[in-house]
């Protein structure tokens, strides 16, 4: 049974607010792909918009340009090897979902490939065409049109990281296949 | 004695690759400011470039537009209250450095205010003027022209997070003053 539940769009930014490494999924209807991306961020709460760096030489970029859509899936510590692997090879000649035995489902709004196994959250995004920044900085902007998260670790619009769900915590890439995991929540004391 | 050592510019992206919350510092020569920003990312290795969301209504944005420069300081767990505090008030009417008793130093290349106390790294950035993305997405691009990091936690171009330096680990904002800290490094196993 899936633990994923819809996330209200006004809370979508929280899924990547803390800077985890993500997976970018894409399809042009015939071919499909998944890659890892450490460089992404929200840029607006409402409408929920994000920016993500997708190198112009990647197969993902080609599919995103064709379809005008992409998925963002947020991998957990359980998916660290998969995340590094799909970030280290191209999908031009091989279907990485088959190669790594990951069965995506079609996103409810846009039909982008969505990975729930090993992930804690996902978003379906519509590309906002920005030719200049796509060209100059490989920076693609997108609007989130659907989102969901694993209710064991994201509840009522908030992450609930604790020792009981540590396998579902995000990973943050340092470089070269080294990641850090987030630990428990620490609250600031207002001054 | 400062533990900060220069970071080679080709390694600058690693300072924020894992998505920590950062402080943005700025000055127009007369006034100065510091704010917190959860939304930033590298966009290029060489030349080292980053993108950061700075709301157009903030005092920081005004100072950055005037000076064409800004600083990025990477706060540690020791600076969690300060980080939240400077992200929750404006610097228009008060000098936040004075208010929170933080004495910045002038960056070596651009003279932007640099905070080392409570931080693990910093970068001096030159704004790359992009009026459209600044206006449409509050997204500012910058080129890193100088960088440094605390050698107790960043060495030879790599973060060295472990239990011995946990006070120097980064914080990642979830929202509402709740942060997560990164824990130890986990290496992916190549497939």
Interface residues (C-beta under 8 A of the other chain):
Chain A: X14 X17 X18 X19 X20 X21 X38 X39 X40 X41 X42 X43 X44 X49 X51 X53 X77 X80 X81 X82 X83 X84 X85 X88 X100 X130 X132 X133 X137 X138 X139 X141 X158 X159 X161 X171 X172 X173 X174 X175 X176 X177 X178 X179 X180 X181 X182 X183 X184 X185 X186 X187 X188 X189 X190 X191
Chain B: X14 X17 X18 X19 X20 X21 X38 X39 X40 X41 X42 X43 X44 X49 X51 X53 X77 X80 X81 X82 X83 X84 X85 X88 X100 X130 X132 X133 X137 X138 X139 X141 X158 X159 X161 X171 X172 X173 X174 X175 X176 X177 X178 X179 X180 X181 X182 X183 X184 X185 X186 X187 X188 X189 X190 X191
